[in-house]
């Protein structure tokens, strides 16, 4: 399964990662490679929890275009 993640540096310099297809699935790391490895583990846990609770494995995520002034 391939899922998109976001990576954003916080005010302390840590990299916060999130999987938009899995609400609440967030992790972090000191460096990008650690953050990505940590979100992989978090995704596995989120998928297992969603399956155990008979929830869809992921929610729909779409890209939309908006105007910004």
mmCIF file as Biopython writes it, N, C-alpha, C and O atoms, coordinates in Angstrom:
data_model
#
loop_
_atom_site.group_PDB
_atom_site.id
_atom_site.type_symbol
_atom_site.label_atom_id
_atom_site.label_alt_id
_atom_site.label_comp_id
_atom_site.label_asym_id
_atom_site.label_entity_id
_atom_site.label_seq_id
_atom_site.pdbx_PDB_ins_code
_atom_site.Cartn_x
_atom_site.Cartn_y
_atom_site.Cartn_z
_atom_site.occupancy
_atom_site.B_iso_or_equiv
_atom_site.auth_seq_id
_atom_site.auth_asym_id
_atom_site.pdbx_PDB_model_num
ATOM 1   N N  . UNK A ? 1  ? 0.845   -1.169 0.000  1.0 0.0 1  A 1 
ATOM 2   C CA . UNK A ? 1  ? 0.000   0.000  0.000  1.0 0.0 1  A 1 
ATOM 3   C C  . UNK A ? 1  ? 0.896   1.239  0.000  1.0 0.0 1  A 1 
ATOM 4   O O  . UNK A ? 1  ? 1.857   1.327  0.764  1.0 0.0 1  A 1 
ATOM 5   N N  . UNK A ? 2  ? 0.568   2.177  -0.857 1.0 0.0 2  A 1 
ATOM 6   C CA . UNK A ? 2  ? 1.334   3.432  -0.941 1.0 0.0 2  A 1 
ATOM 7   C C  . UNK A ? 2  ? 0.459   4.564  -0.410 1.0 0.0 2  A 1 
ATOM 8   O O  . UNK A ? 2  ? -0.678  4.738  -0.850 1.0 0.0 2  A 1 
ATOM 9   N N  . UNK A ? 3  ? 0.991   5.325  0.528  1.0 0.0 3  A 1 
ATOM 10  C CA . UNK A ? 3  ? 0.267   6.441  1.117  1.0 0.0 3  A 1 
ATOM 11  C C  . UNK A ? 3  ? 1.149   7.681  1.114  1.0 0.0 3  A 1 
ATOM 12  O O  . UNK A ? 3  ? 2.363   7.588  1.292  1.0 0.0 3  A 1 
ATOM 13  N N  . UNK A ? 4  ? 0.542   8.827  0.913  1.0 0.0 4  A 1 
ATOM 14  C CA . UNK A ? 4  ? 1.276   10.086 0.974  1.0 0.0 4  A 1 
ATOM 15  C C  . UNK A ? 4  ? 1.468   10.498 2.427  1.0 0.0 4  A 1 
ATOM 16  O O  . UNK A ? 4  ? 0.630   10.215 3.282  1.0 0.0 4  A 1 
ATOM 17  N N  . UNK A ? 5  ? 2.588   11.171 2.693  1.0 0.0 5  A 1 
ATOM 18  C CA . UNK A ? 5  ? 2.827   11.752 4.010  1.0 0.0 5  A 1 
ATOM 19  C C  . UNK A ? 5  ? 3.232   13.208 3.827  1.0 0.0 5  A 1 
ATOM 20  O O  . UNK A ? 5  ? 3.668   13.615 2.750  1.0 0.0 5  A 1 
ATOM 21  N N  . UNK A ? 6  ? 3.084   13.975 4.879  1.0 0.0 6  A 1 
ATOM 22  C CA . UNK A ? 6  ? 3.591   15.337 4.892  1.0 0.0 6  A 1 
ATOM 23  C C  . UNK A ? 6  ? 4.763   15.398 5.859  1.0 0.0 6  A 1 
ATOM 24  O O  . UNK A ? 6  ? 4.816   14.647 6.833  1.0 0.0 6  A 1 
ATOM 25  N N  . UNK A ? 7  ? 5.698   16.294 5.585  1.0 0.0 7  A 1 
ATOM 26  C CA . UNK A ? 7  ? 6.839   16.520 6.477  1.0 0.0 7  A 1 
ATOM 27  C C  . UNK A ? 7  ? 6.935   18.026 6.718  1.0 0.0 7  A 1 
ATOM 28  O O  . UNK A ? 7  ? 6.927   18.815 5.773  1.0 0.0 7  A 1 
ATOM 29  N N  . UNK A ? 8  ? 7.024   18.411 7.976  1.0 0.0 8  A 1 
ATOM 30  C CA . UNK A ? 8  ? 7.114   19.834 8.319  1.0 0.0 8  A 1 
ATOM 31  C C  . UNK A ? 8  ? 8.019   19.992 9.533  1.0 0.0 8  A 1 
ATOM 32  O O  . UNK A ? 8  ? 7.854   19.296 10.534 1.0 0.0 8  A 1 
ATOM 33  N N  . UNK A ? 9  ? 8.962   20.899 9.441  1.0 0.0 9  A 1 
ATOM 34  C CA . UNK A ? 9  ? 9.855   21.160 10.569 1.0 0.0 9  A 1 
ATOM 35  C C  . UNK A ? 9  ? 9.131   22.047 11.576 1.0 0.0 9  A 1 
ATOM 36  O O  . UNK A ? 9  ? 8.539   23.059 11.201 1.0 0.0 9  A 1 
ATOM 37  N N  . UNK A ? 10 ? 9.175   21.668 12.862 1.0 0.0 10 A 1 
ATOM 38  C CA . UNK A ? 10 ? 8.532   22.487 13.883 1.0 0.0 10 A 1 
ATOM 39  C C  . UNK A ? 10 ? 9.496   23.521 14.447 1.0 0.0 10 A 1 
ATOM 40  O O  . UNK A ? 10 ? 10.637  23.624 13.999 1.0 0.0 10 A 1 
ATOM 41  N N  . UNK A ? 11 ? 9.042   24.274 15.415 1.0 0.0 11 A 1 
ATOM 42  C CA . UNK A ? 11 ? 9.843   25.362 15.964 1.0 0.0 11 A 1 
ATOM 43  C C  . UNK A ? 11 ? 11.088  24.885 16.716 1.0 0.0 11 A 1 
ATOM 44  O O  . UNK A ? 11 ? 12.003  25.672 16.958 1.0 0.0 11 A 1 
ATOM 45  N N  . UNK A ? 12 ? 11.128  23.606 17.085 1.0 0.0 12 A 1 
ATOM 46  C CA . UNK A ? 12 ? 12.306  23.072 17.770 1.0 0.0 12 A 1 
ATOM 47  C C  . UNK A ? 12 ? 13.293  22.423 16.806 1.0 0.0 12 A 1 
ATOM 48  O O  . UNK A ? 12 ? 14.382  22.013 17.206 1.0 0.0 12 A 1 
ATOM 49  N N  . UNK A ? 13 ? 12.903  22.332 15.527 1.0 0.0 13 A 1 
ATOM 50  C CA . UNK A ? 13 ? 13.771  21.722 14.531 1.0 0.0 13 A 1 
ATOM 51  C C  . UNK A ? 13 ? 13.435  20.275 14.221 1.0 0.0 13 A 1 
ATOM 52  O O  . UNK A ? 13 ? 13.978  19.703 13.275 1.0 0.0 13 A 1 
ATOM 53  N N  . UNK A ? 14 ? 12.544  19.672 15.005 1.0 0.0 14 A 1 
ATOM 54  C CA . UNK A ? 14 ? 12.130  18.289 14.733 1.0 0.0 14 A 1 
ATOM 55  C C  . UNK A ? 14 ? 11.260  18.259 13.482 1.0 0.0 14 A 1 
ATOM 56  O O  . UNK A ? 14 ? 10.618  19.253 13.142 1.0 0.0 14 A 1 
ATOM 57  N N  . UNK A ? 15 ? 11.240  17.135 12.811 1.0 0.0 15 A 1 
ATOM 58  C CA . UNK A ? 15 ? 10.415  16.972 11.618 1.0 0.0 15 A 1 
ATOM 59  C C  . UNK A ? 15 ? 9.156   16.205 12.013 1.0 0.0 15 A 1 
ATOM 60  O O  . UNK A ? 15 ? 9.219   15.078 12.503 1.0 0.0 15 A 1 
ATOM 61  N N  . UNK A ? 16 ? 8.017   16.846 11.786 1.0 0.0 16 A 1 
ATOM 62  C CA . UNK A ? 16 ? 6.724   16.249 12.089 1.0 0.0 16 A 1 
ATOM 63  C C  . UNK A ? 16 ? 6.189   15.632 10.801 1.0 0.0 16 A 1 
ATOM 64  O O  . UNK A ? 16 ? 6.174   16.276 9.752  1.0 0.0 16 A 1 
ATOM 65  N N  . UNK A ? 17 ? 5.749   14.378 10.891 1.0 0.0 17 A 1 
ATOM 66  C CA . UNK A ? 17 ? 5.196   13.693 9.723  1.0 0.0 17 A 1 
ATOM 67  C C  . UNK A ? 17 ? 3.752   13.310 10.016 1.0 0.0 17 A 1 
ATOM 68  O O  . UNK A ? 17 ? 3.389   12.998 11.150 1.0 0.0 17 A 1 
ATOM 69  N N  . UNK A ? 18 ? 2.945   13.343 8.971  1.0 0.0 18 A 1 
ATOM 70  C CA . UNK A ? 18 ? 1.539   13.003 9.104  1.0 0.0 18 A 1 
ATOM 71  C C  . UNK A ? 18 ? 1.084   12.284 7.850  1.0 0.0 18 A 1 
ATOM 72  O O  . UNK A ? 18 ? 1.574   12.558 6.754  1.0 0.0 18 A 1 
ATOM 73  N N  . UNK A ? 19 ? 0.149   11.366 8.012  1.0 0.0 19 A 1 
ATOM 74  C CA . UNK A ? 19 ? -0.437  10.655 6.878  1.0 0.0 19 A 1 
ATOM 75  C C  . UNK A ? 19 ? -1.879  11.122 6.737  1.0 0.0 19 A 1 
ATOM 76  O O  . UNK A ? 19 ? -2.741  10.675 7.494  1.0 0.0 19 A 1 
ATOM 77  N N  . UNK A ? 20 ? -2.165  12.012 5.782  1.0 0.0 20 A 1 
ATOM 78  C CA . UNK A ? 20 ? -3.518  12.559 5.642  1.0 0.0 20 A 1 
ATOM 79  C C  . UNK A ? 20 ? -4.604  11.506 5.408  1.0 0.0 20 A 1 
ATOM 80  O O  . UNK A ? 20 ? -5.763  11.742 5.749  1.0 0.0 20 A 1 
ATOM 81  N N  . UNK A ? 21 ? -4.263  10.374 4.845  1.0 0.0 21 A 1 
ATOM 82  C CA . UNK A ? 21 ? -5.250  9.319  4.583  1.0 0.0 21 A 1 
ATOM 83  C C  . UNK A ? 21 ? -5.663  8.568  5.840  1.0 0.0 21 A 1 
ATOM 84  O O  . UNK A ? 21 ? -6.642  7.822  5.837  1.0 0.0 21 A 1 
ATOM 85  N N  . UNK A ? 22 ? -4.903  8.773  6.923  1.0 0.0 22 A 1 
ATOM 86  C CA . UNK A ? 22 ? -5.191  8.099  8.192  1.0 0.0 22 A 1 
ATOM 87  C C  . UNK A ? 22 ? -5.319  9.163  9.282  1.0 0.0 22 A 1 
ATOM 88  O O  . UNK A ? 22 ? -4.321  9.526  9.906  1.0 0.0 22 A 1 
ATOM 89  N N  . UNK A ? 23 ? -6.520  9.664  9.518  1.0 0.0 23 A 1 
ATOM 90  C CA . UNK A ? 23 ? -6.696  10.731 10.501 1.0 0.0 23 A 1 
ATOM 91  C C  . UNK A ? 23 ? -6.053  10.380 11.847 1.0 0.0 23 A 1 
ATOM 92  O O  . UNK A ? 23 ? -6.269  9.296  12.389 1.0 0.0 23 A 1 
ATOM 93  N N  . UNK A ? 24 ? -5.268  11.311 12.366 1.0 0.0 24 A 1 
ATOM 94  C CA . UNK A ? 24 ? -4.611  11.116 13.651 1.0 0.0 24 A 1 
ATOM 95  C C  . UNK A ? 24 ? -3.285  10.385 13.581 1.0 0.0 24 A 1 
ATOM 96  O O  . UNK A ? 24 ? -2.631  10.201 14.608 1.0 0.0 24 A 1 
ATOM 97  N N  . UNK A ? 25 ? -2.878  9.968  12.405 1.0 0.0 25 A 1 
ATOM 98  C CA . UNK A ? 25 ? -1.619  9.234  12.251 1.0 0.0 25 A 1 
ATOM 99  C C  . UNK A ? 25 ? -0.481  10.235 12.067 1.0 0.0 25 A 1 
ATOM 100 O O  . UNK A ? 25 ? -0.252  10.743 10.970 1.0 0.0 25 A 1 
ATOM 101 N N  . UNK A ? 26 ? 0.222   10.504 13.155 1.0 0.0 26 A 1 
ATOM 102 C CA . UNK A ? 26 ? 1.268   11.518 13.196 1.0 0.0 26 A 1 
ATOM 103 C C  . UNK A ? 26 ? 2.489   10.933 13.899 1.0 0.0 26 A 1 
ATOM 104 O O  . UNK A ? 26 ? 2.358   10.121 14.814 1.0 0.0 26 A 1 
ATOM 105 N N  . UNK A ? 27 ? 3.670   11.350 13.467 1.0 0.0 27 A 1 
ATOM 106 C CA . UNK A ? 27 ? 4.900   10.943 14.134 1.0 0.0 27 A 1 
ATOM 107 C C  . UNK A ? 27 ? 5.924   12.060 13.958 1.0 0.0 27 A 1 
ATOM 108 O O  . UNK A ? 27 ? 5.600   13.136 13.456 1.0 0.0 27 A 1 
ATOM 109 N N  . UNK A ? 28 ? 7.163   11.796 14.376 1.0 0.0 28 A 1 
ATOM 110 C CA . UNK A ? 28 ? 8.201   12.819 14.293 1.0 0.0 28 A 1 
ATOM 111 C C  . UNK A ? 28 ? 9.573   12.167 14.325 1.0 0.0 28 A 1 
ATOM 112 O O  . UNK A ? 28 ? 9.703   10.968 14.570 1.0 0.0 28 A 1 
ATOM 113 N N  . UNK A ? 29 ? 10.581  12.967 14.075 1.0 0.0 29 A 1 
ATOM 114 C CA . UNK A ? 29 ? 11.958  12.501 14.150 1.0 0.0 29 A 1 
ATOM 115 C C  . UNK A ? 29 ? 12.914  13.669 14.121 1.0 0.0 29 A 1 
ATOM 116 O O  . UNK A ? 29 ? 12.564  14.764 13.679 1.0 0.0 29 A 1 
ATOM 117 N N  . UNK A ? 30 ? 14.121  13.431 14.594 1.0 0.0 30 A 1 
ATOM 118 C CA . UNK A ? 30 ? 15.153  14.479 14.604 1.0 0.0 30 A 1 
ATOM 119 C C  . UNK A ? 30 ? 15.614  14.828 13.195 1.0 0.0 30 A 1 
ATOM 120 O O  . UNK A ? 30 ? 15.894  15.986 12.886 1.0 0.0 30 A 1 
ATOM 121 N N  . UNK A ? 31 ? 15.687  13.795 12.339 1.0 0.0 31 A 1 
ATOM 122 C CA . UNK A ? 31 ? 16.099  13.983 10.951 1.0 0.0 31 A 1 
ATOM 123 C C  . UNK A ? 31 ? 15.050  13.345 10.046 1.0 0.0 31 A 1 
ATOM 124 O O  . UNK A ? 31 ? 14.242  12.531 10.494 1.0 0.0 31 A 1 
ATOM 125 N N  . UNK A ? 32 ? 15.071  13.723 8.765  1.0 0.0 32 A 1 
ATOM 126 C CA . UNK A ? 32 ? 14.033  13.265 7.839  1.0 0.0 32 A 1 
ATOM 127 C C  . UNK A ? 32 ? 13.941  11.745 7.761  1.0 0.0 32 A 1 
ATOM 128 O O  . UNK A ? 32 ? 12.841  11.193 7.785  1.0 0.0 32 A 1 
ATOM 129 N N  . UNK A ? 33 ? 15.067  11.071 7.670  1.0 0.0 33 A 1 
ATOM 130 C CA . UNK A ? 33 ? 15.018  9.607  7.537  1.0 0.0 33 A 1 
ATOM 131 C C  . UNK A ? 33 ? 14.400  8.958  8.771  1.0 0.0 33 A 1 
ATOM 132 O O  . UNK A ? 33 ? 13.672  7.973  8.646  1.0 0.0 33 A 1 
ATOM 133 N N  . UNK A ? 34 ? 14.674  9.486  9.947  1.0 0.0 34 A 1 
ATOM 134 C CA . UNK A ? 34 ? 14.080  8.946  11.173 1.0 0.0 34 A 1 
ATOM 135 C C  . UNK A ? 34 ? 12.585  9.231  11.212 1.0 0.0 34 A 1 
ATOM 136 O O  . UNK A ? 34 ? 11.796  8.373  11.609 1.0 0.0 34 A 1 
ATOM 137 N N  . UNK A ? 35 ? 12.198  10.434 10.802 1.0 0.0 35 A 1 
ATOM 138 C CA . UNK A ? 35 ? 10.781  10.792 10.781 1.0 0.0 35 A 1 
ATOM 139 C C  . UNK A ? 35 ? 10.005  9.882  9.833  1.0 0.0 35 A 1 
ATOM 140 O O  . UNK A ? 35 ? 8.895   9.456  10.150 1.0 0.0 35 A 1 
ATOM 141 N N  . UNK A ? 36 ? 10.582  9.586  8.680  1.0 0.0 36 A 1 
ATOM 142 C CA . UNK A ? 36 ? 9.917   8.705  7.709  1.0 0.0 36 A 1 
ATOM 143 C C  . UNK A ? 36 ? 9.809   7.283  8.252  1.0 0.0 36 A 1 
ATOM 144 O O  . UNK A ? 36 ? 8.765   6.646  8.107  1.0 0.0 36 A 1 
ATOM 145 N N  . UNK A ? 37 ? 10.856  6.785  8.864  1.0 0.0 37 A 1 
ATOM 146 C CA . UNK A ? 37 ? 10.798  5.438  9.458  1.0 0.0 37 A 1 
ATOM 147 C C  . UNK A ? 37 ? 9.741   5.396  10.568 1.0 0.0 37 A 1 
ATOM 148 O O  . UNK A ? 37 ? 8.994   4.425  10.686 1.0 0.0 37 A 1 
ATOM 149 N N  . UNK A ? 38 ? 9.688   6.449  11.373 1.0 0.0 38 A 1 
ATOM 150 C CA . UNK A ? 38 ? 8.712   6.492  12.467 1.0 0.0 38 A 1 
ATOM 151 C C  . UNK A ? 38 ? 7.282   6.565  11.956 1.0 0.0 38 A 1 
ATOM 152 O O  . UNK A ? 38 ? 6.396   5.945  12.545 1.0 0.0 38 A 1 
ATOM 153 N N  . UNK A ? 39 ? 7.027   7.306  10.875 1.0 0.0 39 A 1 
ATOM 154 C CA . UNK A ? 39 ? 5.662   7.369  10.353 1.0 0.0 39 A 1 
ATOM 155 C C  . UNK A ? 39 ? 5.277   6.036  9.718  1.0 0.0 39 A 1 
ATOM 156 O O  . UNK A ? 39 ? 4.105   5.659  9.737  1.0 0.0 39 A 1 
ATOM 157 N N  . UNK A ? 40 ? 6.242   5.325  9.159  1.0 0.0 40 A 1 
ATOM 158 C CA . UNK A ? 40 ? 5.930   3.980  8.631  1.0 0.0 40 A 1 
ATOM 159 C C  . UNK A ? 40 ? 5.401   3.087  9.749  1.0 0.0 40 A 1 
ATOM 160 O O  . UNK A ? 40 ? 4.408   2.382  9.569  1.0 0.0 40 A 1 
ATOM 161 N N  . UNK A ? 41 ? 6.064   3.118  10.904 1.0 0.0 41 A 1 
ATOM 162 C CA . UNK A ? 41 ? 5.614   2.319  12.052 1.0 0.0 41 A 1 
ATOM 163 C C  . UNK A ? 41 ? 4.244   2.784  12.527 1.0 0.0 41 A 1 
ATOM 164 O O  . UNK A ? 41 ? 3.383   1.966  12.851 1.0 0.0 41 A 1 
ATOM 165 N N  . UNK A ? 42 ? 4.041   4.105  12.569 1.0 0.0 42 A 1 
ATOM 166 C CA . UNK A ? 42 ? 2.747   4.643  12.992 1.0 0.0 42 A 1 
ATOM 167 C C  . UNK A ? 42 ? 1.640   4.231  12.023 1.0 0.0 42 A 1 
ATOM 168 O O  . UNK A ? 42 ? 0.533   3.898  12.447 1.0 0.0 42 A 1 
ATOM 169 N N  . UNK A ? 43 ? 1.935   4.254  10.736 1.0 0.0 43 A 1 
ATOM 170 C CA . UNK A ? 43 ? 0.953   3.846  9.729  1.0 0.0 43 A 1 
ATOM 171 C C  . UNK A ? 43 ? 0.566   2.388  9.930  1.0 0.0 43 A 1 
ATOM 172 O O  . UNK A ? 43 ? -0.616  2.047  9.871  1.0 0.0 43 A 1 
ATOM 173 N N  . UNK A ? 44 ? 1.541   1.531  10.164 1.0 0.0 44 A 1 
ATOM 174 C CA . UNK A ? 44 ? 1.236   0.115  10.406 1.0 0.0 44 A 1 
ATOM 175 C C  . UNK A ? 44 ? 0.304   -0.046 11.602 1.0 0.0 44 A 1 
ATOM 176 O O  . UNK A ? 44 ? -0.642  -0.833 11.555 1.0 0.0 44 A 1 
ATOM 177 N N  . UNK A ? 45 ? 0.570   0.700  12.673 1.0 0.0 45 A 1 
ATOM 178 C CA . UNK A ? 45 ? -0.288  0.638  13.856 1.0 0.0 45 A 1 
ATOM 179 C C  . UNK A ? 45 ? -1.685  1.176  13.581 1.0 0.0 45 A 1 
ATOM 180 O O  . UNK A ? 45 ? -2.673  0.595  14.030 1.0 0.0 45 A 1 
ATOM 181 N N  . UNK A ? 46 ? -1.774  2.274  12.852 1.0 0.0 46 A 1 
ATOM 182 C CA . UNK A ? 46 ? -3.075  2.848  12.512 1.0 0.0 46 A 1 
ATOM 183 C C  . UNK A ? 46 ? -3.891  1.905  11.628 1.0 0.0 46 A 1 
ATOM 184 O O  . UNK A ? 46 ? -5.093  1.736  11.830 1.0 0.0 46 A 1 
ATOM 185 N N  . UNK A ? 47 ? -3.228  1.296  10.650 1.0 0.0 47 A 1 
ATOM 186 C CA . UNK A ? 47 ? -3.938  0.349  9.780  1.0 0.0 47 A 1 
ATOM 187 C C  . UNK A ? 47 ? -4.459  -0.837 10.576 1.0 0.0 47 A 1 
ATOM 188 O O  . UNK A ? 47 ? -5.590  -1.275 10.366 1.0 0.0 47 A 1 
ATOM 189 N N  . UNK A ? 48 ? -3.642  -1.364 11.491 1.0 0.0 48 A 1 
ATOM 190 C CA . UNK A ? 48 ? -4.061  -2.499 12.319 1.0 0.0 48 A 1 
ATOM 191 C C  . UNK A ? 48 ? -5.248  -2.102 13.199 1.0 0.0 48 A 1 
ATOM 192 O O  . UNK A ? 48 ? -6.190  -2.880 13.349 1.0 0.0 48 A 1 
ATOM 193 N N  . UNK A ? 49 ? -5.212  -0.908 13.779 1.0 0.0 49 A 1 
ATOM 194 C CA . UNK A ? 49 ? -6.311  -0.454 14.639 1.0 0.0 49 A 1 
ATOM 195 C C  . UNK A ? 49 ? -7.590  -0.254 13.836 1.0 0.0 49 A 1 
ATOM 196 O O  . UNK A ? 49 ? -8.676  -0.613 14.290 1.0 0.0 49 A 1 
ATOM 197 N N  . UNK A ? 50 ? -7.460  0.324  12.633 1.0 0.0 50 A 1 
ATOM 198 C CA . UNK A ? 50 ? -8.640  0.536  11.802 1.0 0.0 50 A 1 
ATOM 199 C C  . UNK A ? 50 ? -9.251  -0.804 11.386 1.0 0.0 50 A 1 
ATOM 200 O O  . UNK A ? 50 ? -10.472 -0.956 11.378 1.0 0.0 50 A 1 
ATOM 201 N N  . UNK A ? 51 ? -8.399  -1.772 11.043 1.0 0.0 51 A 1 
ATOM 202 C CA . UNK A ? 51 ? -8.888  -3.105 10.655 1.0 0.0 51 A 1 
ATOM 203 C C  . UNK A ? 51 ? -9.584  -3.779 11.831 1.0 0.0 51 A 1 
ATOM 204 O O  . UNK A ? 51 ? -10.646 -4.378 11.663 1.0 0.0 51 A 1 
ATOM 205 N N  . UNK A ? 52 ? -8.991  -3.687 13.021 1.0 0.0 52 A 1 
ATOM 206 C CA . UNK A ? 52 ? -9.561  -4.319 14.214 1.0 0.0 52 A 1 
ATOM 207 C C  . UNK A ? 52 ? -10.919 -3.720 14.578 1.0 0.0 52 A 1 
ATOM 208 O O  . UNK A ? 52 ? -11.749 -4.389 15.193 1.0 0.0 52 A 1 
ATOM 209 N N  . UNK A ? 53 ? -11.143 -2.465 14.200 1.0 0.0 53 A 1 
ATOM 210 C CA . UNK A ? 53 ? -12.397 -1.792 14.516 1.0 0.0 53 A 1 
ATOM 211 C C  . UNK A ? 53 ? -13.350 -1.712 13.325 1.0 0.0 53 A 1 
ATOM 212 O O  . UNK A ? 53 ? -14.310 -0.941 13.331 1.0 0.0 53 A 1 
ATOM 213 N N  . UNK A ? 54 ? -13.068 -2.519 12.311 1.0 0.0 54 A 1 
ATOM 214 C CA . UNK A ? 54 ? -13.914 -2.591 11.108 1.0 0.0 54 A 1 
ATOM 215 C C  . UNK A ? 54 ? -14.123 -1.229 10.450 1.0 0.0 54 A 1 
ATOM 216 O O  . UNK A ? 54 ? -15.211 -0.929 9.957  1.0 0.0 54 A 1 
ATOM 217 N N  . UNK A ? 55 ? -13.078 -0.415 10.448 1.0 0.0 55 A 1 
ATOM 218 C CA . UNK A ? 55 ? -13.111 0.877  9.765  1.0 0.0 55 A 1 
ATOM 219 C C  . UNK A ? 55 ? -12.450 0.741  8.398  1.0 0.0 55 A 1 
ATOM 220 O O  . UNK A ? 55 ? -11.625 -0.150 8.199  1.0 0.0 55 A 1 
ATOM 221 N N  . UNK A ? 56 ? -12.798 1.605  7.459  1.0 0.0 56 A 1 
ATOM 222 C CA . UNK A ? 56 ? -12.077 1.575  6.181  1.0 0.0 56 A 1 
ATOM 223 C C  . UNK A ? 56 ? -10.586 1.776  6.460  1.0 0.0 56 A 1 
ATOM 224 O O  . UNK A ? 56 ? -10.221 2.516  7.373  1.0 0.0 56 A 1 
ATOM 225 N N  . UNK A ? 57 ? -9.733  1.128  5.688  1.0 0.0 57 A 1 
ATOM 226 C CA . UNK A ? 57 ? -8.306  1.243  5.938  1.0 0.0 57 A 1 
ATOM 227 C C  . UNK A ? 57 ? -7.799  2.666  5.799  1.0 0.0 57 A 1 
ATOM 228 O O  . UNK A ? 57 ? -6.885  3.065  6.521  1.0 0.0 57 A 1 
ATOM 229 N N  . UNK A ? 58 ? -8.371  3.438  4.890  1.0 0.0 58 A 1 
ATOM 230 C CA . UNK A ? 58 ? -7.923  4.819  4.700  1.0 0.0 58 A 1 
ATOM 231 C C  . UNK A ? 58 ? -9.110  5.666  4.257  1.0 0.0 58 A 1 
ATOM 232 O O  . UNK A ? 58 ? -10.119 5.149  3.777  1.0 0.0 58 A 1 
ATOM 233 N N  . UNK A ? 59 ? -8.969  6.965  4.427  1.0 0.0 59 A 1 
ATOM 234 C CA . UNK A ? 59 ? -9.995  7.880  3.945  1.0 0.0 59 A 1 
ATOM 235 C C  . UNK A ? 59 ? -9.524  8.494  2.634  1.0 0.0 59 A 1 
ATOM 236 O O  . UNK A ? 59 ? -8.333  8.478  2.322  1.0 0.0 59 A 1 
ATOM 237 N N  . UNK A ? 60 ? -10.450 9.025  1.885  1.0 0.0 60 A 1 
ATOM 238 C CA . UNK A ? 60 ? -10.126 9.623  0.594  1.0 0.0 60 A 1 
ATOM 239 C C  . UNK A ? 60 ? -9.414  10.963 0.785  1.0 0.0 60 A 1 
ATOM 240 O O  . UNK A ? 60 ? -9.836  11.791 1.592  1.0 0.0 60 A 1 
ATOM 241 N N  . UNK A ? 61 ? -8.348  11.161 0.047  1.0 0.0 61 A 1 
ATOM 242 C CA . UNK A ? 61 ? -7.605  12.420 0.060  1.0 0.0 61 A 1 
ATOM 243 C C  . UNK A ? 61 ? -7.541  12.918 -1.375 1.0 0.0 61 A 1 
ATOM 244 O O  . UNK A ? 61 ? -7.199  12.171 -2.293 1.0 0.0 61 A 1 
ATOM 245 N N  . UNK A ? 62 ? -7.875  14.193 -1.554 1.0 0.0 62 A 1 
ATOM 246 C CA . UNK A ? 62 ? -7.854  14.778 -2.896 1.0 0.0 62 A 1 
ATOM 247 C C  . UNK A ? 62 ? -7.082  16.069 -2.870 1.0 0.0 62 A 1 
ATOM 248 O O  . UNK A ? 62 ? -6.949  16.723 -1.836 1.0 0.0 62 A 1 
ATOM 249 N N  . UNK A ? 63 ? -6.581  16.419 -4.020 1.0 0.0 63 A 1 
ATOM 250 C CA . UNK A ? 63 ? -5.885  17.695 -4.201 1.0 0.0 63 A 1 
ATOM 251 C C  . UNK A ? 63 ? -6.845  18.641 -4.898 1.0 0.0 63 A 1 
ATOM 252 O O  . UNK A ? 63 ? -7.460  18.283 -5.902 1.0 0.0 63 A 1 
ATOM 253 N N  . UNK A ? 64 ? -6.974  19.853 -4.365 1.0 0.0 64 A 1 
ATOM 254 C CA . UNK A ? 64 ? -7.814  20.862 -4.990 1.0 0.0 64 A 1 
ATOM 255 C C  . UNK A ? 64 ? -6.996  22.114 -5.225 1.0 0.0 64 A 1 
ATOM 256 O O  . UNK A ? 64 ? -6.001  22.364 -4.544 1.0 0.0 64 A 1 
ATOM 257 N N  . UNK A ? 65 ? -7.426  22.889 -6.189 1.0 0.0 65 A 1 
ATOM 258 C CA . UNK A ? 65 ? -6.747  24.137 -6.488 1.0 0.0 65 A 1 
ATOM 259 C C  . UNK A ? 65 ? -7.549  25.297 -5.901 1.0 0.0 65 A 1 
ATOM 260 O O  . UNK A ? 65 ? -8.764  25.373 -6.082 1.0 0.0 65 A 1 
ATOM 261 N N  . UNK A ? 66 ? -6.870  26.193 -5.204 1.0 0.0 66 A 1 
ATOM 262 C CA . UNK A ? 66 ? -7.521  27.363 -4.645 1.0 0.0 66 A 1 
ATOM 263 C C  . UNK A ? 66 ? -6.733  28.601 -5.030 1.0 0.0 66 A 1 
ATOM 264 O O  . UNK A ? 66 ? -5.521  28.541 -5.239 1.0 0.0 66 A 1 
ATOM 265 N N  . UNK A ? 67 ? -7.423  29.710 -5.120 1.0 0.0 67 A 1 
ATOM 266 C CA . UNK A ? 67 ? -6.748  30.971 -5.401 1.0 0.0 67 A 1 
ATOM 267 C C  . UNK A ? 67 ? -6.333  31.605 -4.086 1.0 0.0 67 A 1 
ATOM 268 O O  . UNK A ? 67 ? -7.061  31.538 -3.095 1.0 0.0 67 A 1 
ATOM 269 N N  . UNK A ? 68 ? -5.182  32.209 -4.082 1.0 0.0 68 A 1 
ATOM 270 C CA . UNK A ? 68 ? -4.668  32.862 -2.891 1.0 0.0 68 A 1 
ATOM 271 C C  . UNK A ? 68 ? -4.117  34.222 -3.290 1.0 0.0 68 A 1 
ATOM 272 O O  . UNK A ? 68 ? -3.278  34.330 -4.184 1.0 0.0 68 A 1 
ATOM 273 N N  . UNK A ? 69 ? -4.592  35.237 -2.625 1.0 0.0 69 A 1 
ATOM 274 C CA . UNK A ? 69 ? -4.171  36.599 -2.977 1.0 0.0 69 A 1 
ATOM 275 C C  . UNK A ? 69 ? -2.982  37.035 -2.145 1.0 0.0 69 A 1 
ATOM 276 O O  . UNK A ? 69 ? -2.494  38.153 -2.305 1.0 0.0 69 A 1 
#
